Structure formats: structure tokens, C-alpha cells
């Protein structure tokens, strides 16, 4: 199972809300560090690849330059926060993809 499949199975009912309001609003499976840490560890390579590609596509020199611009960049200062923030990023990315598919 990849991250998108995990999201579709667990959070697709919330995709529109996540796409429009962000993943930090309190949704199942992605509210607590204990949950997001497990998700991050499970999909770490895929998350890194997506972040790397997105940073490159957006013209950033590296992932850190991109993530330092996130609204909740303060979470990058400790391991559990970093993992949570990057899981939220992936959730928002997938939610926007699903929201765009519905609109088409």
C-alpha cells in the first residue's frame, strides 16, 4: 500500500475539507503525534520523494528551503512535529488531487 492508497482508505471522506481547510483541523489518524509518526515512518521514502519533487518543481534549492515556508514551520524544530507536518503536507496534497478530480 502506498500513501495515496492509505489516504483514500482512511481519509477520503474528509478530502474536500482537508483540501480547503488544511490537515491540521483535527481529522482521524492525523491529529496526534503518535499517529502521524507511525504514518511518517511507514511512508517515509514516498514522502521524501514527493517533497523532493515538489521542491524542485517549485524552484526551491532543497526540501528544507520549501518546508521552512510552511505556515506551521515551527513544527520542524522537533522530530515528532516534523513528521506530523510532513504527513499533513502529503494529506493536503492528496486531498487537493481528489478535490480536483471531483471538480473535473
DAQUISUL-V729550 format. One line per field, one symbol per residue. burial: + if it has 9 or more other C-alpha atoms within 8 Angstrom, else -. A space follows every 10 residues. Layout:
burial=???
This chain:
burial=-----++--+ ++--++-++- -++---+--+ +-+-+++-++ --+--++--- ++--++---+ -++-++---- --+-++---- ++++++++++ ++++++-++- ----
